[in-house]
């Protein structure tokens, strides 16, 4: 893979894979998962959020303090776009000394573009970041 990238770009490239032990400890996989489910018409935002809230208490022990999720756009094909937000635990967007992971995601549906924003707040006592391992390929 490195040689292929080097041949095409003529620059050295470092590739690292990151293994996340729990999906709910990083905002990016949650945002991507939520953005694809309404496009496939499998579930509504409220049912997706309630499923995440059921799984969150297991992760709260591992350093996650709270989660906030907002979906916006023509949800479920409504004529007027709206924004639905849900929050579990403590998430403050106004404090600078708290570690927060933020990930936006967009998905194009037949009704237009819908957006998803996810904030995950980490507690200070457990180190405060998503637990991951880095492997070299």
ABEGO torsion letter per residue (X at the ends): XAAAAAAAAGBBBBBBBBBBABAAABAAAAAAAAAAAAAAGABBAAAAAAAAAAAAAAAAAAGBABBBBBBBEBBGGBABBBBBBBBBEBBBAABAABBBBBBBBBBBBAAEBBBBBBBBBBBAAAGGBBBBBBBBX
